[in-house]
Amino acid sequence: HDESASRWKKLLGHKLVYGIREAKGLEFKSVVILDFFAEIPSSLQKPWRNLLLNREGSDFELRYPLVETHLKLVYTAVTRCIEQLFFAETSSSAAGDAAVRWLTTNMHTKDQANSESLATINNVRELESMTMSNDEFCVVGIDNAELAESSDIKLHQARSYLDRAIYCFHEAQNSELVAKAQVQVQSVQLREKLIRIDSPIAKDAMEMIEREATQVLKSLLRENLLMECMNLLSLIAPILSSYTQQKLDDCITSRIQHVLSE
């Protein structure tokens, strides 16, 4: 669940740990869903058990509307997976035990000979089969870097996506993509600094900001990170002089907008 993602990330010491909502839009060769059933509130353990065992009764949706929210979450989590999906539960729960029973019980069809269960029970001690290739790490890294450009997320979330992207690119041994993501991180950090400015800026401080912004913009343009350029320009322009704003618009902003609109 989203609330426990940071705790699991620290415990596992692994970069590619996501809350379910945070992972929306991403895909992975293998996915482990951790403690989904164990972390369901105690008041909903029995309703979940009854749902999985086909004992929900009448008016179930009206009596337990939060279960529908959980169902949407588990759908999002499951559909992040391309090949291998694991449910890992670190403690027993009524919902978890019912899920194991439901997932591992043969699904009876008209052709009894072909009936099979959705899953098997395993004690997973080694996950060698889940290791990604360099190309797969690159794909996941690019997906994270693209999510970092979204206008719908906060800057600390963008940094989190970029940290994961850099990790993936390192694992893929792709130094060019590492450098590109690091430039994007510099821009996000500068945007965070600009957002924190809430008073008039002294002349010497303004000159330092302009120099830093110039260097970052040059790097972004060199790496063809045009959307991030626009994100940074939208924050830096309002604190510049009218003359400098006009020069930026003529030389950079209008050209980038033209390229992005093509």
C-alpha positions in Angstrom: 0.0 0.0 0.0 1.1 3.6 -0.6 1.4 4.4 3.1 4.0 1.6 3.8 6.1 2.1 0.6 8.8 4.2 2.2 9.1 1.8 5.1 9.5 -1.2 2.7 12.0 0.8 0.6 14.2 1.3 3.7 13.8 -2.3 4.9 14.7 -3.8 1.5 17.3 -1.3 0.5 16.0 -1.4 -3.0 15.4 1.6 -5.3 12.5 0.0 -7.3 9.9 0.0 -4.5 6.7 1.9 -5.2 3.4 2.6 -3.6 0.6 1.2 -5.8 -0.6 4.6 -7.0 3.0 5.8 -7.6 3.6 2.9 -9.9 0.6 3.7 -12.1 1.8 4.1 -15.7 4.8 1.8 -15.2 5.4 -1.8 -16.3 7.9 -4.4 -15.0 8.9 -7.9 -16.1 8.3 -9.1 -12.5 6.3 -7.6 -9.7 6.1 -8.4 -6.0 3.0 -7.1 -4.2 4.0 -6.9 -0.5 1.6 -7.4 2.4 -1.4 -6.2 0.4 -3.9 -8.4 2.4 -2.1 -8.1 5.7 -2.3 -4.3 5.5 -6.0 -4.2 4.9 -7.7 -2.6 8.0 -8.9 -5.2 10.6 -12.5 -4.0 10.1 -12.4 -5.1 6.5 -10.5 -8.4 6.9 -13.7 -10.4 7.3 -15.6 -8.7 4.4 -12.6 -9.4 2.2 -12.5 -13.0 3.2 -16.2 -13.3 2.5 -15.7 -11.7 -0.9 -12.9 -14.1 -1.9 -14.9 -17.1 -0.7 -18.1 -16.0 -2.4 -19.9 -15.4 0.8 -20.4 -11.6 0.5 -24.2 -11.6 0.7 -26.6 -8.9 -0.4 -25.8 -5.1 -0.4 -22.1 -5.9 0.0 -21.0 -2.9 -2.1 -23.2 -0.5 0.0 -22.0 -1.9 3.3 -18.3 -2.0 2.4 -17.5 0.7 -0.2 -13.9 0.8 0.8 -13.4 -2.7 -0.5 -14.1 -1.4 -4.0 -11.3 1.1 -3.6 -9.0 -1.8 -2.5 -10.0 -3.8 -5.6 -9.1 -0.9 -7.8 -5.7 -0.7 -6.1 -4.9 -4.4 -6.5 -6.0 -4.2 -10.1 -3.5 -1.4 -10.7 -0.8 -3.4 -8.9 -1.4 -6.6 -10.8 -1.5 -4.9 -14.2 2.0 -3.4 -13.7 3.3 -7.0 -14.3 4.4 -8.3 -17.7 5.5 -11.9 -16.9 5.8 -12.9 -13.2 3.6 -11.8 -10.4 4.1 -12.6 -6.7 2.0 -11.8 -3.7 4.3 -11.9 -0.6 2.6 -11.8 2.8 4.9 -11.5 5.9 2.1 -12.2 8.3 -1.1 -14.2 8.3 -4.5 -12.5 7.9 -8.1 -13.5 7.3 -8.1 -11.8 3.9 -4.6 -13.2 3.0 -5.5 -16.7 3.9 -8.7 -16.5 1.8 -6.7 -15.0 -1.1 -4.3 -18.0 -1.0 -7.2 -20.4 -0.9 -8.9 -18.6 -3.8 -5.8 -18.3 -5.9 -4.5 -21.8 -5.4 -7.8 -23.7 -5.8 -8.5 -25.2 -9.2 -10.8 -23.1 -11.3 -13.5 -25.6 -12.5 -14.6 -25.3 -16.1 -16.8 -27.4 -18.3 -13.7 -29.3 -19.4 -12.6 -30.7 -16.0 -9.4 -32.0 -17.5 -8.2 -28.5 -18.2 -9.1 -27.0 -14.8 -6.2 -25.2 -13.1 -5.4 -22.8 -10.4 -4.4 -19.2 -10.9 -1.3 -19.5 -8.7 1.0 -21.8 -6.7 2.4 -21.4 -3.2 6.2 -20.9 -3.1 8.8 -20.1 -0.5 10.8 -17.6 -2.5 14.3 -17.3 -1.1 16.1 -16.4 -4.4 14.7 -14.2 -7.1 17.3 -14.9 -9.8 14.6 -15.4 -12.3 13.4 -11.8 -11.7 16.7 -10.2 -12.7 16.2 -7.8 -15.6 18.4 -7.4 -18.7 20.2 -4.2 -19.5 17.5 -3.4 -22.1 14.7 -4.0 -19.5 16.5 -1.7 -17.0 16.7 1.0 -19.7 13.0 0.7 -20.4 12.1 1.0 -16.7 14.5 3.9 -16.3 13.1 5.8 -19.3 9.5 5.3 -18.0 10.5 6.8 -14.6 12.3 9.7 -16.2 9.2 10.5 -18.3 7.0 10.3 -15.3 9.3 12.9 -13.6 8.4 15.4 -16.3 4.7 15.2 -15.5 3.0 18.5 -14.4 0.7 16.4 -12.2 3.3 15.5 -9.6 5.2 17.4 -6.9 8.9 18.1 -7.2 9.9 15.7 -4.5 8.1 13.0 -6.4 9.9 13.9 -9.6 13.2 13.5 -7.7 12.1 10.1 -6.5 11.3 9.0 -10.0 14.7 10.3 -11.3 16.6 8.6 -8.5 15.0 5.3 -9.7 15.8 6.2 -13.3 19.5 6.8 -12.5 19.6 3.5 -10.6 18.1 1.6 -13.6 20.6 3.3 -16.0 23.5 2.4 -13.8 22.3 -1.2 -13.7 22.0 -1.1 -17.5 25.6 0.3 -17.7 24.4 3.2 -19.8 26.5 6.2 -18.9 24.8 8.5 -21.5 21.3 8.0 -19.9 22.8 8.3 -16.4 24.2 11.7 -17.4 20.9 12.8 -19.0 18.9 11.9 -15.8 21.5 13.7 -13.6 21.0 16.9 -15.6 17.3 16.5 -15.1 17.9 16.2 -11.4 19.9 19.4 -11.3 17.0 21.2 -13.0 14.4 19.8 -10.5 16.7 20.9 -7.6 16.9 24.4 -9.0 13.1 24.5 -9.4 12.8 23.6 -5.8 15.1 26.4 -4.9 13.2 28.9 -7.0 9.8 27.9 -5.4 11.2 28.5 -1.9 12.0 32.2 -2.8 9.3 34.3 -1.1 11.0 37.7 -0.8 12.8 40.2 -3.1 16.2 38.9 -4.2 19.4 40.8 -3.7 21.4 41.7 -6.8 24.3 39.4 -6.1 22.0 36.5 -5.2 20.0 37.1 -8.4 23.3 37.0 -10.4 24.1 33.6 -8.9 20.7 32.3 -9.7 20.9 33.5 -13.3 24.4 31.9 -13.7 23.1 28.6 -12.3 20.0 28.7 -14.4 22.1 29.5 -17.6 24.3 26.4 -16.9 21.4 24.1 -16.3 19.5 25.3 -19.3 22.5 24.8 -21.5 22.8 21.2 -20.2 19.1 20.6 -20.7 19.3 21.8 -24.3 22.4 19.7 -24.9 20.5 16.6 -23.6 17.4 17.6 -25.6 15.3 17.7 -22.4 13.0 20.3 -23.8 10.0 19.7 -21.5 12.2 20.2 -18.5 13.6 23.3 -20.1 10.0 24.7 -20.2 9.4 23.7 -16.6 12.5 25.6 -15.5 11.8 28.6 -17.7 8.3 29.0 -16.3 9.8 29.5 -12.8 12.9 31.5 -13.6 11.2 34.0 -16.0 9.0 35.8 -13.5 11.9 36.9 -11.3 14.0 38.2 -14.2 14.0 41.7 -15.6 11.6 42.5 -18.5 14.5 42.8 -20.9 16.0 39.4 -19.9 12.5 37.8 -20.1 12.1 39.1 -23.6 15.5 37.8 -24.7 14.8 34.4 -23.2 11.4 34.3 -25.0 13.0 35.3 -28.3 16.0 33.0 -28.2 14.8 30.0 -26.3 11.2 29.7 -25.1 9.5 30.4 -28.4 11.8 28.0 -30.3 11.2 25.2 -27.8 7.5 25.7 -27.9 7.6 25.5 -31.7 9.6 22.2 -31.6 7.2 20.7 -28.9 4.2 21.7 -30.9 5.3 19.9 -34.1 
